[in-house]
Amino acid sequence: MTEVPSPPPSVVCTRNLPRFVLFMAKSRWFSVFASLMVMAGSGTIYLFGTYFKELKTTFGYDQETLNWMGFFKDLGANIGIFAGLIAEVMQTWFVLLIGAAMNFFGYFMMWLGVTGRIVKREIWQMCVYIYIAANSLSFVNTLLV
């Protein structure tokens, strides 16, 4: 009797790959992975001290104005009531999507202002942008708890 040679390991892994990807996409581990990816992108709230100098020089803000922006950044990072309420009634992926969209919108609008692609924004608008960007982290943190 002749033995049938077994396929190389790469073929076996490739054959099972679609099933594995589908399994991971449906499991809770995908939510953890997606949460970590969003957290990696939203870690910029901790770097406010490094980019506030750019805000100061570009917009001509004084220290008191930057203190207000820092206050709204901290307020956004610590007020997570909306994230908790939405997480109670919506799917995990949708809450992550909201958090990622908020993070992108907040920092993208600030970036547009710093690079001069949009008209100089009022301070209250910049405070709203940084609040939205910082509040996005509470959506991710809510899901990881």
DSSP file with accessible surface (Angstrom, degrees, kcal/mol):
  #  RESIDUE AA STRUCTURE BP1 BP2  ACC     N-H-->O    O-->H-N    N-H-->O    O-->H-N    TCO  KAPPA ALPHA  PHI   PSI    X-CA   Y-CA   Z-CA
    1    1 A M              0   0  237      0, 0.0     2,-0.4     0, 0.0     0, 0.0   0.000 360.0 360.0 360.0 136.1    0.0    0.0    0.0
    2    2 A T        -     0   0  134      1,-0.0     2,-0.3     0, 0.0     0, 0.0  -0.787 360.0-127.7 -99.8 135.0    1.3    3.4   -0.9
    3    3 A E        -     0   0  180     -2,-0.4    -1,-0.0     1,-0.0     3,-0.0  -0.606  18.2-126.7 -80.9 138.5    0.9    6.3    1.5
    4    4 A V        -     0   0  128     -2,-0.3     2,-0.1     1,-0.0    -1,-0.0  -0.740  31.4-118.9 -81.4 124.1   -0.7    9.5    0.2
    5    5 A P        -     0   0  113      0, 0.0    -1,-0.0     0, 0.0     0, 0.0  -0.414  26.2-121.6 -65.7 138.5    1.6   12.3    0.9
    6    6 A S        -     0   0  104      1,-0.1    -3,-0.0    -2,-0.1     0, 0.0  -0.532  32.3-101.1 -77.6 149.6    0.1   14.9    3.1
    7    7 A P        -     0   0   56      0, 0.0    -1,-0.1     0, 0.0     5,-0.1  -0.293  45.9 -91.4 -68.8 153.8   -0.1   18.5    1.8
    8    8 A P    >>  -     0   0   73      0, 0.0     4,-1.6     0, 0.0     3,-0.9  -0.249  39.2-107.4 -60.6 155.8    2.5   20.9    3.0
    9    9 A P  H 3> S+     0   0  104      0, 0.0     4,-2.5     0, 0.0     5,-0.2   0.822 117.4  61.0 -57.2 -31.3    1.5   23.0    6.1
   10   10 A S  H 3> S+     0   0   78      1,-0.2     4,-2.1     2,-0.2     5,-0.1   0.881 104.3  48.9 -66.7 -33.7    1.1   26.1    4.0
   11   11 A V  H <> S+     0   0   61     -3,-0.9     4,-2.3     2,-0.2    -1,-0.2   0.917 111.0  49.5 -70.6 -40.8   -1.7   24.5    2.0
   12   12 A V  H  X S+     0   0   56     -4,-1.6     4,-1.6     1,-0.2    -2,-0.2   0.936 113.0  47.2 -63.3 -43.7   -3.5   23.2    5.1
   13   13 A C  H  X S+     0   0   86     -4,-2.5     4,-0.8     1,-0.2    -1,-0.2   0.905 112.2  49.9 -65.0 -39.6   -3.3   26.7    6.7
   14   14 A T  H  < S+     0   0   93     -4,-2.1     3,-0.5     1,-0.2    -1,-0.2   0.883 107.8  53.5 -66.9 -37.1   -4.5   28.3    3.5
   15   15 A R  H  < S+     0   0  155     -4,-2.3     4,-0.3     1,-0.2    -1,-0.2   0.869 115.1  40.1 -66.5 -36.2   -7.5   25.9    3.2
   16   16 A N  H  X S+     0   0   63     -4,-1.6     4,-2.2    -5,-0.2    -1,-0.2   0.506  91.3  92.9 -90.5  -4.8   -8.6   26.7    6.7
   17   17 A L  H  X S+     0   0   92     -4,-0.8     4,-2.9    -3,-0.5     5,-0.3   0.913  82.2  50.6 -60.8 -47.1   -8.0   30.4    6.5
   18   18 A P  H  > S+     0   0   88      0, 0.0     4,-2.3     0, 0.0    -1,-0.2   0.921 112.7  47.8 -60.0 -38.7  -11.5   31.5    5.3
   19   19 A R  H  > S+     0   0  173     -4,-0.3     4,-2.4     2,-0.2    -2,-0.2   0.905 113.2  48.3 -65.5 -40.6  -13.1   29.6    8.2
   20   20 A F  H  X S+     0   0  117     -4,-2.2     4,-2.7     2,-0.2     5,-0.2   0.924 111.2  49.5 -65.7 -43.2  -10.6   31.0   10.7
   21   21 A V  H  X S+     0   0   84     -4,-2.9     4,-2.4     2,-0.2    -2,-0.2   0.927 112.5  47.9 -63.0 -42.9  -11.2   34.6    9.4
   22   22 A L  H  X S+     0   0  100     -4,-2.3     4,-1.5    -5,-0.3    -1,-0.2   0.923 111.7  50.4 -63.7 -41.8  -15.0   34.2    9.6
   23   23 A F  H  X S+     0   0  130     -4,-2.4     4,-1.0     1,-0.2    -2,-0.2   0.933 112.7  46.0 -61.2 -45.8  -14.7   32.7   13.1
   24   24 A M  H  < S+     0   0   58     -4,-2.7     6,-0.6     1,-0.2     3,-0.4   0.880 109.2  54.7 -67.1 -36.8  -12.5   35.6   14.3
   25   25 A A  H  < S+     0   0   55     -4,-2.4    -1,-0.2     1,-0.2    -2,-0.2   0.817 113.3  42.8 -67.1 -28.1  -14.8   38.2   12.7
   26   26 A K  H  < S+     0   0  169     -4,-1.5    -1,-0.2    -3,-0.2    -2,-0.2   0.607 102.5  85.6 -91.2 -12.9  -17.8   36.8   14.6
   27   27 A S  S >X S-     0   0   24     -4,-1.0     3,-0.7    -3,-0.4     4,-0.7  -0.323  87.8-111.7 -88.7 171.4  -16.0   36.3   17.9
   28   28 A R  H 3> S+     0   0  216      1,-0.2     4,-1.8     2,-0.2     3,-0.2   0.725 110.2  72.5 -71.3 -21.7  -15.5   38.7   20.8
   29   29 A W  H 3> S+     0   0  173      1,-0.2     4,-2.5     2,-0.2    -1,-0.2   0.819  90.4  58.3 -65.9 -28.6  -11.7   38.7   20.1
   30   30 A F  H <> S+     0   0   96     -3,-0.7     4,-3.1    -6,-0.6    -1,-0.2   0.903 104.2  51.5 -66.3 -38.2  -12.4   40.8   17.0
   31   31 A S  H  X S+     0   0   31     -4,-0.7     4,-2.5     2,-0.2    -2,-0.2   0.904 110.1  49.0 -64.3 -39.6  -14.0   43.4   19.2
   32   32 A V  H  X S+     0   0   52     -4,-1.8     4,-2.5     2,-0.2    -2,-0.2   0.942 113.1  47.2 -64.8 -44.8  -10.9   43.4   21.4
   33   33 A F  H  X S+     0   0  120     -4,-2.5     4,-2.1     1,-0.2    -2,-0.2   0.941 114.0  46.7 -61.5 -47.2   -8.6   43.7   18.4
   34   34 A A  H  X S+     0   0   21     -4,-3.1     4,-2.4     1,-0.2    -1,-0.2   0.893 111.4  52.6 -63.7 -38.5  -10.7   46.5   16.9
   35   35 A S  H  X S+     0   0    1     -4,-2.5     4,-2.7    -5,-0.2    -1,-0.2   0.915 108.9  49.4 -62.6 -43.1  -10.8   48.3   20.2
   36   36 A L  H  X S+     0   0   98     -4,-2.5     4,-2.1     2,-0.2    -1,-0.2   0.879 110.2  51.1 -65.1 -35.9   -7.1   48.1   20.6
   37   37 A M  H  X S+     0   0  109     -4,-2.1     4,-1.6     2,-0.2    -2,-0.2   0.915 112.0  46.0 -67.4 -41.8   -6.6   49.5   17.1
   38   38 A V  H  X S+     0   0   28     -4,-2.4     4,-2.0     1,-0.2    -2,-0.2   0.906 111.8  52.3 -67.1 -38.9   -9.0   52.4   17.8
   39   39 A M  H  < S+     0   0   58     -4,-2.7     4,-0.4     1,-0.2    -2,-0.2   0.886 105.8  54.5 -64.2 -36.5   -7.2   53.1   21.1
   40   40 A A  H >< S+     0   0   80     -4,-2.1     3,-0.6     1,-0.2    -1,-0.2   0.898 112.8  43.5 -63.8 -37.2   -3.9   53.2   19.3
   41   41 A G  H 3< S+     0   0   46     -4,-1.6     3,-0.5     1,-0.2    -1,-0.2   0.780 114.6  49.0 -77.4 -26.3   -5.3   55.9   17.0
   42   42 A S  T >< S+     0   0    0     -4,-2.0     3,-1.2     1,-0.2    -1,-0.2   0.302  77.5 101.3 -98.8  12.5   -7.0   57.8   19.8
   43   43 A G  G X   +     0   0   24     -3,-0.6     3,-1.6    -4,-0.4     4,-0.3   0.529  55.0  93.7 -71.9  -1.4   -4.0   57.9   22.1
   44   44 A T  G >   +     0   0   46     -3,-0.5     3,-1.1     1,-0.3    -1,-0.3   0.662  65.0  75.7 -70.1 -13.0   -3.3   61.5   21.0
   45   45 A I  G X  S+     0   0    5     -3,-1.2     3,-0.7     1,-0.3    -1,-0.3   0.806  94.5  52.9 -66.8 -24.2   -5.3   62.9   23.9
   46   46 A Y  G <  S+     0   0  169     -3,-1.6     3,-0.3     1,-0.2    -1,-0.3   0.576 102.6  59.7 -82.3 -10.0   -2.4   62.0   26.1
   47   47 A L  G X>  +     0   0   90     -3,-1.1     3,-1.7    -4,-0.3     4,-1.4   0.101  64.1 117.9-103.1  19.5   -0.1   63.9   23.7
   48   48 A F  H <> S+     0   0   27     -3,-0.7     4,-1.6     1,-0.3    -1,-0.2   0.872  70.9  61.2 -56.0 -35.9   -1.8   67.3   24.1
   49   49 A G  H 34 S+     0   0   45     -3,-0.3     4,-0.3     1,-0.2    -1,-0.3   0.742 104.5  48.9 -64.1 -23.0    1.4   68.7   25.6
   50   50 A T  H <4 S+     0   0   95     -3,-1.7     4,-0.2     1,-0.1    -1,-0.2   0.818 118.5  34.2 -88.6 -31.2    3.3   68.0   22.4
   51   51 A Y  H  X S+     0   0   48     -4,-1.4     4,-1.5    -3,-0.2     3,-0.2   0.493  94.6  83.7-104.1  -0.4    0.9   69.5   19.9
   52   52 A F  H  X S+     0   0   44     -4,-1.6     4,-2.5    -5,-0.2     5,-0.2   0.838  85.4  61.8 -69.6 -25.9   -0.4   72.4   21.9
   53   53 A K  H  > S+     0   0  131     -4,-0.3     4,-2.4     1,-0.2     5,-0.2   0.898 102.8  50.1 -64.3 -37.8    2.6   74.4   20.8
   54   54 A E  H  > S+     0   0  103     -4,-0.2     4,-2.6    -3,-0.2     5,-0.3   0.900 110.9  48.7 -66.4 -40.5    1.5   74.1   17.2
   55   55 A L  H  X S+     0   0    3     -4,-1.5     4,-2.2     2,-0.2     6,-0.6   0.905 111.1  52.0 -63.1 -40.0   -2.0   75.2   18.1
   56   56 A K  H  X>S+     0   0   78     -4,-2.5     4,-1.1     1,-0.2     5,-0.6   0.925 115.7  38.1 -64.5 -46.0   -0.5   78.2   20.0
   57   57 A T  H  <5S+     0   0  103     -4,-2.4    -2,-0.2     3,-0.2    -1,-0.2   0.900 118.3  48.1 -75.7 -38.0    1.7   79.4   17.1
   58   58 A T  H  <5S+     0   0   54     -4,-2.6    -2,-0.2    -5,-0.2    -3,-0.2   0.932 125.7  26.1 -69.4 -45.2   -0.7   78.7   14.3
   59   59 A F  H  <5S-     0   0    7     -4,-2.2    -1,-0.2    -5,-0.3    -2,-0.2   0.530 102.0-122.2 -97.4  -8.6   -3.8   80.3   15.9
   60   60 A G  T  <5 +     0   0   63     -4,-1.1    -3,-0.2    -5,-0.3    -4,-0.2   0.828  49.4 170.1  72.6  30.2   -2.0   82.8   18.1
   61   61 A Y      < -     0   0   21     -6,-0.6    -1,-0.2    -5,-0.6     2,-0.1  -0.448  25.5-137.5 -74.5 148.3   -3.7   81.4   21.2
   62   62 A D     >  -     0   0   85     -2,-0.1     4,-2.0     1,-0.1     5,-0.2  -0.413  33.7 -93.6 -93.6 179.1   -2.5   82.6   24.6
   63   63 A Q  H  > S+     0   0   89      1,-0.2     4,-2.1     2,-0.2     5,-0.1   0.865 123.7  55.5 -65.3 -35.0   -2.0   80.3   27.6
   64   64 A E  H  > S+     0   0  123      2,-0.2     4,-1.8     1,-0.2    -1,-0.2   0.917 107.4  49.7 -64.6 -39.8   -5.5   80.9   29.0
   65   65 A T  H  > S+     0   0   31      1,-0.2     4,-2.1     2,-0.2    -1,-0.2   0.913 110.3  50.1 -64.7 -41.9   -7.0   79.8   25.7
   66   66 A L  H  X S+     0   0    3     -4,-2.0     4,-2.6     1,-0.2    -1,-0.2   0.856 106.3  56.3 -65.7 -32.6   -4.9   76.7   25.7
   67   67 A N  H  X S+     0   0   95     -4,-2.1     4,-2.2     2,-0.2    -1,-0.2   0.891 105.9  50.9 -63.9 -39.1   -6.0   76.0   29.3
   68   68 A W  H  X S+     0   0  132     -4,-1.8     4,-2.3     2,-0.2    -2,-0.2   0.916 110.3  49.1 -63.4 -41.9   -9.6   76.1   28.1
   69   69 A M  H  X S+     0   0    0     -4,-2.1     4,-2.1     1,-0.2    -2,-0.2   0.916 111.0  50.1 -63.5 -41.2   -8.8   73.6   25.3
   70   70 A G  H  X S+     0   0   12     -4,-2.6     4,-2.5     2,-0.2    -1,-0.2   0.881 108.5  53.5 -63.1 -36.8   -7.1   71.4   27.8
   71   71 A F  H  X S+     0   0  103     -4,-2.2     4,-2.7     1,-0.2    -2,-0.2   0.936 110.4  45.7 -63.2 -46.0  -10.2   71.6   30.1
   72   72 A F  H  X S+     0   0   60     -4,-2.3     4,-2.5     2,-0.2    -1,-0.2   0.839 110.4  54.8 -69.3 -30.3  -12.5   70.5   27.2
   73   73 A K  H  X S+     0   0   28     -4,-2.1     4,-2.1     2,-0.2    -2,-0.2   0.952 112.2  43.1 -63.9 -46.4  -10.0   67.7   26.3
   74   74 A D  H  X S+     0   0   76     -4,-2.5     4,-1.5     1,-0.2    -2,-0.2   0.889 112.7  53.1 -66.7 -37.9  -10.2   66.4   29.9
   75   75 A L  H  X S+     0   0   60     -4,-2.7     4,-1.5     1,-0.2     3,-0.3   0.935 110.4  47.3 -62.2 -44.9  -13.9   66.9   30.0
   76   76 A G  H  < S+     0   0    0     -4,-2.5    62,-0.3     1,-0.2    -1,-0.2   0.873 111.3  51.2 -64.1 -36.4  -14.3   64.8   26.9
   77   77 A A  H  < S+     0   0   31     -4,-2.1    -1,-0.2     1,-0.2    -2,-0.2   0.780 116.8  39.4 -72.7 -24.0  -12.1   62.1   28.1
   78   78 A N  H  < S+     0   0  131     -4,-1.5     2,-0.9    -3,-0.3    -1,-0.2   0.554  95.8  79.9-106.1 -10.4  -13.9   61.8   31.4
   79   79 A I     <  +     0   0   64     -4,-1.5     3,-0.2    -5,-0.1    59,-0.1  -0.842  45.9 152.1-100.0 100.8  -17.6   62.1   30.4
   80   80 A G     >  +     0   0   27     -2,-0.9     4,-1.9     1,-0.1     5,-0.2   0.097  30.3 113.5-115.7  22.9  -18.5   58.7   29.1
   81   81 A I  H  > S+     0   0  103      1,-0.2     4,-2.3     2,-0.2     5,-0.2   0.901  78.3  50.9 -64.7 -39.7  -22.3   58.6   29.8
   82   82 A F  H  > S+     0   0  117      1,-0.2     4,-2.5     2,-0.2     5,-0.3   0.896 108.2  52.8 -66.6 -37.5  -23.3   58.6   26.2
   83   83 A A  H  > S+     0   0    0      1,-0.2     4,-2.4     2,-0.2    -1,-0.2   0.920 110.8  47.3 -63.0 -42.7  -20.9   55.8   25.4
   84   84 A G  H  X S+     0   0   26     -4,-1.9     4,-1.2     2,-0.2    -2,-0.2   0.909 112.8  48.2 -66.2 -41.0  -22.5   53.7   28.2
   85   85 A L  H  X S+     0   0  106     -4,-2.3     4,-0.7     1,-0.2     3,-0.2   0.913 114.4  45.4 -67.2 -41.1  -26.0   54.4   27.1
   86   86 A I  H >X S+     0   0   52     -4,-2.5     4,-1.8     1,-0.2     3,-0.9   0.895 108.9  56.4 -68.9 -38.4  -25.4   53.6   23.5
   87   87 A A  H 3< S+     0   0   29     -4,-2.4    -1,-0.2    -5,-0.3    -2,-0.2   0.776 100.1  61.3 -65.6 -24.5  -23.5   50.5   24.4
   88   88 A E  H 3< S+     0   0  161     -4,-1.2    -1,-0.2    -3,-0.2    -2,-0.2   0.808 118.2  25.0 -69.3 -30.1  -26.6   49.2   26.3
   89   89 A V  H << S+     0   0  116     -3,-0.9     2,-0.3    -4,-0.7    -2,-0.2   0.542 113.7  65.6-114.6 -10.3  -28.8   49.2   23.2
   90   90 A M  S  < S-     0   0   83     -4,-1.8     2,-0.0    -5,-0.1     5,-0.0  -0.738  83.8 -93.5-116.3 165.3  -26.4   48.8   20.2
   91   91 A Q     >  -     0   0  130     -2,-0.3     4,-1.8     1,-0.1     3,-0.2  -0.314  36.9-114.9 -69.2 155.8  -24.1   46.2   18.8
   92   92 A T  H  > S+     0   0   56      1,-0.2     4,-2.3     2,-0.2     5,-0.2   0.911 114.1  53.4 -60.9 -44.3  -20.4   46.3   19.8
   93   93 A W  H  > S+     0   0  156      1,-0.2     4,-2.1     2,-0.2    -1,-0.2   0.857 107.1  52.6 -63.3 -32.7  -19.2   47.0   16.3
   94   94 A F  H  > S+     0   0   69     -3,-0.2     4,-2.3     2,-0.2    -1,-0.2   0.904 108.1  49.8 -71.3 -38.8  -21.6   50.0   16.0
   95   95 A V  H  X S+     0   0    0     -4,-1.8     4,-2.4     2,-0.2    -2,-0.2   0.912 111.6  49.3 -65.5 -40.9  -20.3   51.5   19.2
   96   96 A L  H  X S+     0   0   12     -4,-2.3     4,-2.7     2,-0.2    -2,-0.2   0.897 109.3  52.8 -63.2 -38.3  -16.7   51.1   18.0
   97   97 A L  H  X S+     0   0   97     -4,-2.1     4,-2.6     2,-0.2    -2,-0.2   0.913 108.6  49.4 -64.0 -41.6  -17.7   52.7   14.7
   98   98 A I  H  X S+     0   0   39     -4,-2.3     4,-2.7     2,-0.2     5,-0.2   0.936 112.2  48.6 -62.4 -45.9  -19.1   55.7   16.5
   99   99 A G  H  X S+     0   0    0     -4,-2.4     4,-2.3     1,-0.2    -2,-0.2   0.915 112.8  47.2 -61.3 -42.9  -16.0   56.0   18.6
  100  100 A A  H  X S+     0   0   38     -4,-2.7     4,-2.6     2,-0.2    -1,-0.2   0.910 112.9  49.2 -66.3 -40.4  -13.7   55.8   15.5
  101  101 A A  H  X S+     0   0   58     -4,-2.6     4,-2.8    -5,-0.2     5,-0.2   0.906 111.7  48.7 -65.9 -41.0  -15.8   58.3   13.6
  102  102 A M  H  X S+     0   0   40     -4,-2.7     4,-2.6    -5,-0.2     5,-0.3   0.921 111.9  49.3 -64.4 -42.2  -15.8   60.8   16.5
  103  103 A N  H  X S+     0   0   22     -4,-2.3     4,-2.1    -5,-0.2     5,-0.3   0.943 113.9  45.3 -61.8 -47.9  -12.0   60.4   16.8
  104  104 A F  H  X S+     0   0  134     -4,-2.6     4,-2.6     1,-0.2     5,-0.3   0.940 114.1  48.5 -61.6 -47.8  -11.4   61.0   13.1
  105  105 A F  H  X S+     0   0   90     -4,-2.8     4,-2.4    -5,-0.2     5,-0.2   0.937 112.6  47.2 -60.8 -48.3  -13.8   63.9   12.9
  106  106 A G  H  X S+     0   0    0     -4,-2.6     4,-1.7    -5,-0.2    -1,-0.2   0.951 119.5  36.7 -61.4 -50.9  -12.4   65.7   15.9
  107  107 A Y  H  X S+     0   0   38     -4,-2.1     4,-2.5    -5,-0.3    -1,-0.2   0.840 114.7  56.3 -74.4 -29.6   -8.7   65.4   15.1
  108  108 A F  H  X S+     0   0   77     -4,-2.6     4,-2.7    -5,-0.3    -1,-0.2   0.928 107.8  48.3 -67.3 -41.6   -9.3   65.9   11.4
  109  109 A M  H  X S+     0   0   27     -4,-2.4     4,-1.8    -5,-0.3    -1,-0.2   0.897 112.7  48.4 -66.1 -38.2  -11.1   69.2   11.9
  110  110 A M  H  X S+     0   0    9     -4,-1.7     4,-2.4    -5,-0.2    -2,-0.2   0.911 111.6  50.2 -66.1 -39.7   -8.3   70.3   14.2
  111  111 A W  H  X S+     0   0  119     -4,-2.5     4,-2.6     1,-0.2     6,-0.3   0.908 108.1  52.9 -64.5 -41.7   -5.7   69.2   11.6
  112  112 A L  H  X>S+     0   0   24     -4,-2.7     5,-1.7     1,-0.2     6,-1.1   0.893 111.0  47.8 -60.9 -38.0   -7.6   71.1    8.8
  113  113 A G  H ><5S+     0   0    4     -4,-1.8     3,-0.6     3,-0.2    -2,-0.2   0.908 112.4  47.6 -68.5 -41.6   -7.4   74.2   11.0
  114  114 A V  H 3<5S+     0   0   33     -4,-2.4    -2,-0.2     1,-0.2    -1,-0.2   0.900 112.9  48.0 -68.4 -38.6   -3.7   73.9   11.8
  115  115 A T  H 3<5S-     0   0   60     -4,-2.6    -1,-0.2    -5,-0.2    -2,-0.2   0.560 111.9-119.5 -80.8  -6.3   -2.7   73.3    8.2
  116  116 A G  T <<5S+     0   0   58     -3,-0.6    -3,-0.2    -4,-0.6    -4,-0.1   0.655  75.5 128.0  81.1  15.3   -4.8   76.2    6.9
  117  117 A R  S   <S+     0   0  165     -5,-1.7     2,-0.3    -6,-0.3    -4,-0.2   0.679  75.4  35.0 -78.7 -16.9   -7.1   74.2    4.7
  118  118 A I  S    S-     0   0   40     -6,-1.1     3,-0.1    -9,-0.1    -2,-0.1  -0.876 104.6 -82.0-127.7 165.2  -10.1   75.7    6.4
  119  119 A V        -     0   0  117     -2,-0.3    -2,-0.1     1,-0.2    -3,-0.1  -0.292  63.2 -81.4 -64.5 150.2  -10.7   79.2    7.8
  120  120 A K        -     0   0  126     -4,-0.1     2,-0.2     1,-0.1    -1,-0.2  -0.300  53.9-134.1 -55.5 127.0   -9.4   79.9   11.2
  121  121 A R        -     0   0   66     -3,-0.1    -1,-0.1     1,-0.1     2,-0.1  -0.529  15.1-107.1 -85.6 153.5  -11.9   78.5   13.7
  122  122 A E     >  -     0   0  121     -2,-0.2     4,-1.9     1,-0.1     3,-0.4  -0.352  34.7-109.2 -69.5 161.2  -13.2   80.3   16.8
  123  123 A I  H  > S+     0   0   58      1,-0.2     4,-2.4     2,-0.2     5,-0.2   0.878 117.9  56.4 -64.6 -35.6  -12.0   79.0   20.1
  124  124 A W  H  > S+     0   0  163      1,-0.2     4,-1.9     2,-0.2    -1,-0.2   0.879 106.6  50.8 -66.7 -32.8  -15.3   77.5   21.0
  125  125 A Q  H  > S+     0   0   41     -3,-0.4     4,-2.4     2,-0.2    -1,-0.2   0.919 110.0  48.8 -69.3 -41.5  -15.3   75.4   17.8
  126  126 A M  H  X S+     0   0    0     -4,-1.9     4,-2.4     1,-0.2     5,-0.2   0.884 109.9  52.8 -65.4 -34.9  -11.8   74.1   18.5
  127  127 A C  H  X S+     0   0    7     -4,-2.4     4,-2.1     2,-0.2    -1,-0.2   0.895 109.1  49.2 -66.1 -38.3  -12.9   73.2   22.0
  128  128 A V  H  X S+     0   0   63     -4,-1.9     4,-2.6     2,-0.2    -2,-0.2   0.923 110.8  50.9 -66.1 -41.4  -15.9   71.3   20.6
  129  129 A Y  H  X S+     0   0   24     -4,-2.4     4,-2.4     1,-0.2    -2,-0.2   0.924 112.7  44.3 -62.5 -44.9  -13.5   69.4   18.2
  130  130 A I  H  X S+     0   0    0     -4,-2.4     4,-2.4     2,-0.2     5,-0.2   0.859 112.1  53.8 -71.9 -30.6  -11.1   68.4   20.9
  131  131 A Y  H  X S+     0   0   54     -4,-2.1     4,-2.6    -5,-0.2    -2,-0.2   0.946 110.7  46.2 -64.2 -46.2  -14.0   67.4   23.2
  132  132 A I  H  X S+     0   0   39     -4,-2.6     4,-1.2     2,-0.2    -2,-0.2   0.928 113.9  48.2 -62.6 -45.3  -15.4   65.1   20.5
  133  133 A A  H  < S+     0   0    0     -4,-2.4     4,-0.5     1,-0.2     3,-0.3   0.922 115.5  43.8 -63.5 -42.1  -12.0   63.6   19.7
  134  134 A A  H >< S+     0   0    0     -4,-2.4     3,-1.0     1,-0.2     4,-0.4   0.866 109.1  57.3 -72.7 -33.6  -11.3   63.0   23.4
  135  135 A N  H >X S+     0   0    5     -4,-2.6     3,-1.0     1,-0.2     4,-0.7   0.754  90.7  73.6 -69.5 -20.7  -14.8   61.6   24.1
  136  136 A S  H >X S+     0   0    0     -4,-1.2     4,-1.2    -3,-0.3     3,-0.7   0.829  86.6  63.7 -62.9 -29.0  -14.3   59.0   21.4
  137  137 A L  H <> S+     0   0    7     -3,-1.0     4,-2.7    -4,-0.5    -1,-0.3   0.839  93.2  61.6 -65.9 -29.4  -11.9   57.1   23.8
  138  138 A S  H <> S+     0   0    9     -3,-1.0     4,-2.1    -4,-0.4    -1,-0.2   0.827  98.6  57.1 -67.8 -27.5  -14.8   56.6   26.2
  139  139 A F  H <X S+     0   0    5     -4,-0.7     4,-1.2    -3,-0.7    -1,-0.2   0.917 111.3  41.8 -66.2 -42.1  -16.6   54.6   23.5
  140  140 A V  H  X S+     0   0    0     -4,-1.2     4,-1.4     1,-0.2     3,-0.3   0.932 114.9  49.9 -70.9 -43.9  -13.7   52.2   23.2
  141  141 A N  H  X S+     0   0   62     -4,-2.7     4,-0.8     1,-0.2    -2,-0.2   0.854 105.3  58.3 -65.1 -33.7  -13.1   52.0   26.9
  142  142 A T  H >< S+     0   0   45     -4,-2.1     3,-0.6     1,-0.2    -1,-0.2   0.897 107.0  48.1 -61.4 -38.8  -16.7   51.2   27.6
  143  143 A L  H 3< S+     0   0   40     -4,-1.2    -1,-0.2    -3,-0.3    -2,-0.2   0.793 107.0  55.5 -74.8 -27.9  -16.5   48.2   25.4
  144  144 A L  H 3<        0   0   69     -4,-1.4    -1,-0.2  -109,-0.1    -2,-0.2   0.622 360.0 360.0 -80.7 -11.7  -13.4   46.9   27.0
  145  145 A V    <<        0   0  158     -4,-0.8    -3,-0.0    -3,-0.6    -4,-0.0  -0.512 360.0 360.0 -84.7 360.0  -14.9   46.9   30.4
